[in-house]
Structures are given as C-alpha cells and as structure tokens.
Amino acid sequence: MNPPKKGPVRTAKGVFDAWEKRTELVKLQTNAESAANDAKTIRLKALRLEKEKQDAIEAAANPPPPTPAKKRAPKRIVAG
C-alpha cells in the first residue's frame, strides 16, 4: 500500500488556488517595486529642479564674458 502524500492534494481547485496565490504575490511585489521607483523618480526630479534653479541664479549673478567677434577670412578667388 502507498504511504499517504504530504502536502496539498492535487486537484484542479488546489492547482488553481496555488496559481492564484503566486499571481497575487507577484502583483504585490511589482506594485511595491513600482511605488519605490516612483518615489525615487520624484526625489531625483526635485533634486534636478533645485540644481537647475541654483545654476540659473549663479548664471544670472555671474554672466559669462562676451566672446570676441571673429574676423571673417577674405574669400579667395581661384582661377579655373
């Protein structure tokens, strides 16, 4: 005679329930990762905007020196 099996009985409902449980766990994990990624994106965007603001203030306070006008080279006529 066979010894009794350990674990859940393999029925259609048991397999479906196990699949449903795994699917729910994956959804929860992806939602948590998405929320963490969104929070990181928001934080980095705030840092970038603050840096751009600081750079704009610094650029307004210290404008770059004017560049000297470049002299145009005379056109050369080539006899052909």
MOKA-V936944 format. One record per pair of residues at least 24 apart in sequence whose ideal C-beta (glycine too) atoms are under 6 Angstrom apart, sorted by sequence separation. I is the first residue (numbers start at 0). J is the second residue. D is the distance in Angstrom with one decimal. If there is no record, write none. Layout:
i | j | d
I | J | D
I | J | D
This chain:
none
